[in-house]
């Protein structure tokens, strides 16, 4: 896969929600901006916080790579942010991707997690406390909570558990209502159509190269249920990865041409955003970051089984090995 350099490590993820903000590998920000997103705090993306720490897998201890930082990107299937008073919301995590930053090598790898992945999900009760666990699709982790910070944290905890207890440093979530706003803020994204969108969006013709704008970008990255051949979500995940690669290149060009573009982009998606990352002067922030290289996408291997809904069962042994390969120091 062709590597693309991301100035300021602008990570763009497409799905039911698109994630696109500057992510700092060395020092994110120091204090809040006046327009902080829901849940924002003074947390920075840590470097070296894994020094000396281990992950226990099948009774064996593996040393975590101290140079890695992680950011969970969550794309929810609601259009607008909505605070819920209870402990259940209909907003599912339709897209999950763990951004893995190697701050020594200045690289970025993205671990895509199928929203249909069957795993143990914490069930929240009144007050947001865990009252039990239930094996279900991982997308439902976000449905437990308030639709905001509590739901995001429950999703973080579920993904961490799936990945053998891996510590996750931060999260960033956007609703699917941000897709058109983000896409159009960068002037659109060009992709090649590989799936049949007949009857869904007739402007997306299989085999043609299309410049996506507005609702057509939304259809490209979000549509699945109305598609003929994607009950299992695999084609949509492929489209999301393709869109992300194209979008990051556009973002890189925009930021190189205009340091203030990061702030403009933030303003375009702020109303859809929930994060525990601190935010500051984003126009200055983009100038200070080192260059990272997007090295590729990986996904757990497993099997899709169709019951009432499609359920993805990851191969446990291969998933454990993937965690070791991605996050642990290689044995000498």
C-alpha positions, 0 to 999 in steps of 0.5 A: 500500500502506498504510504502517505505522510500526514503533516501534523498526523491528521487522522481521518476516519470514515464510517457512520461517523467520520473522524478528522482532527489533528492528533499530536504524537508528542504533545497534544495541547496544554489547555482548553479552547473556548469552544471545547467539545463535549467531554474535553479535558486537559488530558494529552496523548501520553508518550512513554506511559507504558514504560515497564508495563506488561500485558498478560495473555494466556498466563504469559507477561508481554512487555508493552512498547513504551513508544506507543500511544493509542486513540480510539475513534468512534463513529456513532449512527445518530445524526446529532449529539443527544444527552440522555438522562438514563443509562440507555441510548439508541446510538450504536458505535457503527465504526471503531478504529484504534489509532496506534501512534509509534512516537519513536518511528513517527508512524501510524497504524489503524486497527479496524474493529468490525462493529459486529464483533461478538464480545463481552459488553459492560451493561450499565444501570442507574448512575452509569455503574456496571451491573453486569456483562452481556455477550453481544455485538461490540457496537452496543457498548456505546448504547449503554450510557448517556450518549456522550462521555459515559457511552464513549468510556463504556466503548473504550472499556469494551474495546480494551477488554476485547484486546486482552486488557490493552490500555487505551489512552484517549477517545474521539467520537463523532456522529454520522451527521458530521460526514457531509460537513467534514467531507465538504469542508475539505472540498470533497474526496475522490474515490473509485466505486467498487460496489453496486449502489443501484437503488441506493445512490445512482450517482455512485456507479460501479467502476467509475471514479467519483468526486464525493460531496455532501450526501453522496459521501455519506452514502459511500461510507455509511450505507450497508443495510440497503446494499445487496452484498454487505450484510456482513459489513466487510465491504463497508469496512473496505470502503471506509479504509479507502475513503480514509486514505483519500481523505488524509491526502486531501487533509495533508494538502490543505494543512500544508497550504493553510495552517489555519485549516485545522481550526476551520475543520474543527469548527465544521465538526465540533457540534458532532464531537465528544472527546476526552482529548484537550483542545487548544489553538489548533491553527498553531498546533498543526505547525508544531507537530512532527510528520508521521507516516500512515503505514496501513490498516489491520483487522482481526481475523474471524468468522461471520455467522448469520443469526438474527443479525450478522455476528463476527467471531474473532479467532481468539488465538490470532487476535491475541497474536495480533495484540502481541505483534501490534503493542508489545516489544518483540522478544530478543 
